[in-house]
Every structure is written in structure tokens, then in C-alpha cells.
Amino acid sequence: MWERVNKGNVVLIGFMGSGKTTVGIRLSYKWKRPFLDTDKLIECREGRTISEIFAAEGEEYFRALETELLKELSLKIHNQILSVGGGTPLREENRDFLKQIGTVVYLRVRPQTVYERLKGDTTRPLLQGEDPLSKITELLDKRWRLYEEAADLIIDVDDMDMDGILERIKGV
């Protein structure tokens, strides 16, 4: 499967704070391939932040934007690294698009790790409010099966350094 990764795209999925963007940027640099982040692409197109989109239009509107973008990307990107938002794999059609785009790598993370990485981050709409650790745990409980269903490779990233993660992806 290493040949598939070298010839096609690598798609990074996982919960917010799992390291998708950081890993994507490092892979892009290491493999000399373009890096795309679907959240950043949507913000560019909409001319506003994800938080602003959620506040003004709601989550369903945002998820529809993700699906439309994935559909476009599935037809036109080659030899790129793609990072998608944490909720992207929730829709079945998105999981299908992710697999069409390339090799899907799930960066699996524990709730406590997410909490430690994101506490105080006010840019994450789904974590606003009281008791963010409980919200993280609840969301991960609902999502992990869908992440695993979409994935070609699962990497537990909690206690792994960047070199270890990159090595696991290389070894697909």
C-alpha cells in the first residue's frame, strides 16, 4: 500500500486537536507535496471563520459545505495531503468521498489529550460551554466508529512523537 500513498493523496481524519494540521504540514514538507486543509478552504470561500459560519448558519449548513468541497476535491486533487475537519466523517457520503480521494489515516486521540491540547481555545464552536472534557468524551464516543469505518490506517497519537507518526504513515 506504500505505492498507493506515493501515487495518490493522503487524507488525515480525526477529532479536533488530534494533530491533523500539524501532521499534514510535516508530511507536505517531507514528501514535497501540497497540503490542503478543508476548514481553511471553506473559510476562504465563505469569507468568514468556522465559528462565524456555525453562529450564523448552524452546523448543518457547515456540514453541507464540507460535503460539496469533498465532492470537488475527489475529482481534481492528486499527490496531495488533505486534512479535514473533525466532523467531516460523520456523513456517510463524506466517508465515501474521503476514500475516493485517497488513503485515509485516522489520528486517534484520547479525550484527556484533546482537553489538554485545546483548553482555553475559543475558536472551537463545539467545545464552548461548561465542562468541555465531558463534551469531548461525549463527541468521541459518538464518532469513533465512523472514524474507524472511514480509515485505511489508524494511529494512536497520544504518546507518539511526530517522527513516529510520520513513520507509521510511511509504512502503510
Backbone torsions as a table, in degrees:
resi	resn	phi	psi	omega
1	MET	NA	-14.5	178.2
2	TRP	-58.1	-37.3	178.0
3	GLU	-61.5	-38.5	179.6
4	ARG	-62.2	-42.2	178.7
5	VAL	-63.6	-44.5	-178.9
6	ASN	-65.4	-32.9	-176.9
7	LYS	-88.8	-24.9	-174.5
8	GLY	-119.3	-155.5	-178.1
9	ASN	-95.8	154.5	170.5
10	VAL	-113.9	127.5	-179.1
11	VAL	-112.6	122.0	-179.4
12	LEU	-99.6	123.5	177.7
13	ILE	-123.7	162.6	177.3
14	GLY	152.5	172.9	-178.5
15	PHE	-69.2	158.5	175.5
16	MET	-55.5	139.0	179.6
17	GLY	83.4	5.0	-179.5
18	SER	-80.3	-14.4	177.6
19	GLY	105.5	15.6	-176.5
20	LYS	-56.8	-47.5	-178.1
21	THR	-67.5	-45.5	-179.5
22	THR	-61.1	-47.1	178.6
23	VAL	-64.0	-41.6	-179.9
24	GLY	-60.7	-43.2	178.9
25	ILE	-64.7	-42.7	179.2
26	ARG	-65.2	-41.8	176.6
27	LEU	-62.2	-42.9	179.7
28	SER	-57.6	-45.9	179.7
29	TYR	-65.9	-47.2	-175.9
30	LYS	-65.9	-42.8	-176.2
31	TRP	-95.2	-1.7	-179.6
32	LYS	55.1	51.7	177.3
33	ARG	-126.2	152.1	176.6
34	PRO	-63.4	148.1	176.7
35	PHE	-115.7	130.8	176.1
36	LEU	-122.3	141.4	175.7
37	ASP	-121.5	117.5	-174.4
38	THR	-62.9	-35.0	177.9
39	ASP	-61.5	-43.3	179.6
40	LYS	-66.8	-38.6	177.9
41	LEU	-62.8	-42.1	179.1
42	ILE	-66.0	-43.0	178.2
43	GLU	-59.7	-40.7	178.5
44	CYS	-62.3	-48.6	-178.5
45	ARG	-63.2	-40.9	-176.2
46	GLU	-84.0	-19.0	-178.1
47	GLY	70.6	26.7	178.9
48	ARG	-158.3	163.9	-177.4
49	THR	-76.6	164.5	176.2
50	ILE	-59.0	-43.1	178.6
51	SER	-58.2	-42.3	178.8
52	GLU	-67.0	-39.1	177.8
53	ILE	-62.9	-47.4	178.6
54	PHE	-58.4	-45.1	-176.5
55	ALA	-66.3	-40.7	-175.4
56	ALA	-84.1	-38.8	-170.4
57	GLU	-116.1	-20.7	-179.4
58	GLY	94.3	166.1	-176.2
59	GLU	-65.5	-39.5	-176.5
60	GLU	-61.0	-41.4	177.3
61	TYR	-60.5	-46.4	179.6
62	PHE	-60.9	-43.8	-179.8
63	ARG	-62.3	-35.1	177.1
64	ALA	-65.9	-37.7	175.9
65	LEU	-62.4	-42.0	177.8
66	GLU	-59.4	-46.8	-177.8
67	THR	-61.6	-44.9	179.7
68	GLU	-62.1	-41.2	179.1
69	LEU	-65.2	-44.7	178.8
70	LEU	-60.3	-40.6	178.3
71	LYS	-58.1	-46.3	178.3
72	GLU	-62.8	-47.7	-177.0
73	LEU	-63.5	-34.0	-179.0
74	SER	-62.9	-20.9	-178.7
75	LEU	-96.5	-15.3	-169.3
76	LYS	-134.2	-7.7	-178.6
77	ILE	-100.7	144.3	179.9
78	HIS	-141.0	140.0	176.7
79	ASN	53.5	48.1	179.6
80	GLN	-128.7	164.3	174.9
81	ILE	-107.0	128.5	-177.2
82	LEU	-125.2	129.9	173.5
83	SER	-111.8	133.5	-178.9
84	VAL	-116.8	158.9	179.0
85	GLY	-61.6	154.9	-176.7
86	GLY	-58.9	-28.9	-179.4
87	GLY	-93.2	-3.0	-176.1
88	THR	-54.7	-45.3	-177.6
89	PRO	-72.3	2.4	-178.8
90	LEU	-66.5	-33.3	179.0
91	ARG	-87.2	135.0	-179.8
92	GLU	-59.6	-42.4	-179.8
93	GLU	-63.1	-32.6	177.2
94	ASN	-67.6	-40.5	177.8
95	ARG	-60.9	-38.6	176.4
96	ASP	-64.0	-45.1	178.5
97	PHE	-62.3	-41.2	-179.7
98	LEU	-57.8	-44.1	179.6
99	LYS	-67.1	-34.6	176.6
100	GLN	-66.7	-33.9	-176.8
101	ILE	-69.9	-42.2	-178.1
102	GLY	174.0	-161.4	178.4
103	THR	-75.1	122.3	-174.3
104	VAL	-96.8	121.8	-179.2
105	VAL	-112.8	119.1	179.1
106	TYR	-94.4	116.1	175.7
107	LEU	-89.7	97.0	-174.8
108	ARG	-84.2	135.9	-175.0
109	VAL	-140.5	147.5	178.2
110	ARG	-81.8	152.7	-179.5
111	PRO	-55.3	-42.6	-178.0
112	GLN	-62.9	-37.3	178.0
113	THR	-64.4	-44.2	178.0
114	VAL	-59.7	-47.0	-179.1
115	TYR	-57.8	-47.2	-179.5
116	GLU	-62.1	-38.3	-178.5
117	ARG	-73.5	-32.7	-170.3
118	LEU	-111.2	-2.5	-177.8
119	LYS	-58.5	132.9	-178.2
120	GLY	88.4	-6.6	179.2
121	ASP	-81.0	110.9	-177.7
122	THR	-91.1	4.6	-178.6
123	THR	-91.5	1.2	-178.0
124	ARG	-103.6	100.1	-173.8
125	PRO	-57.0	-36.0	-175.9
126	LEU	-76.8	-7.1	-179.6
127	LEU	-107.3	4.8	-179.7
128	GLN	-77.8	147.4	-179.2
129	GLY	113.5	-172.5	-177.2
130	GLU	-80.6	150.8	174.4
131	ASP	54.7	62.9	-179.2
132	PRO	-61.1	-31.0	179.2
133	LEU	-61.7	-41.6	176.9
134	SER	-64.3	-39.3	178.8
135	LYS	-65.0	-42.3	177.3
136	ILE	-60.1	-48.2	-179.4
137	THR	-60.5	-44.4	179.8
138	GLU	-61.6	-46.3	-179.1
139	LEU	-65.9	-42.5	178.7
140	LEU	-63.9	-38.8	177.0
141	ASP	-59.6	-36.0	-179.5
142	LYS	-78.2	-27.8	-169.6
143	ARG	-101.2	-24.9	-167.8
144	TRP	-57.0	-38.0	-179.4
145	ARG	-64.8	-37.8	179.4
146	LEU	-69.4	-38.7	175.0
147	TYR	-60.3	-47.1	-178.7
148	GLU	-64.8	-37.3	178.2
149	GLU	-61.6	-35.7	-177.7
150	ALA	-79.9	-20.9	-167.0
151	ALA	-84.3	142.5	167.1
152	ASP	-91.9	-27.5	-179.3
153	LEU	-142.4	136.0	176.9
154	ILE	-116.4	128.4	178.2
155	ILE	-123.4	122.6	173.9
156	ASP	-80.1	112.0	-169.9
157	VAL	-98.6	-4.4	-173.5
158	ASP	-54.3	-50.5	-174.5
159	ASP	-111.0	23.9	-176.2
160	MET	-112.1	138.5	176.4
161	ASP	-84.4	170.8	-175.6
162	MET	-59.1	-43.4	-179.8
163	ASP	-60.2	-38.8	178.2
164	GLY	-64.7	-41.0	178.6
165	ILE	-64.4	-47.4	-179.4
166	LEU	-62.5	-37.3	178.8
167	GLU	-64.9	-40.2	177.5
168	ARG	-63.7	-39.8	179.4
169	ILE	-68.1	-41.6	177.8
170	LYS	-59.8	-35.5	-174.6
171	GLY	-82.8	9.8	-178.7
172	VAL	-61.2	NA	NA
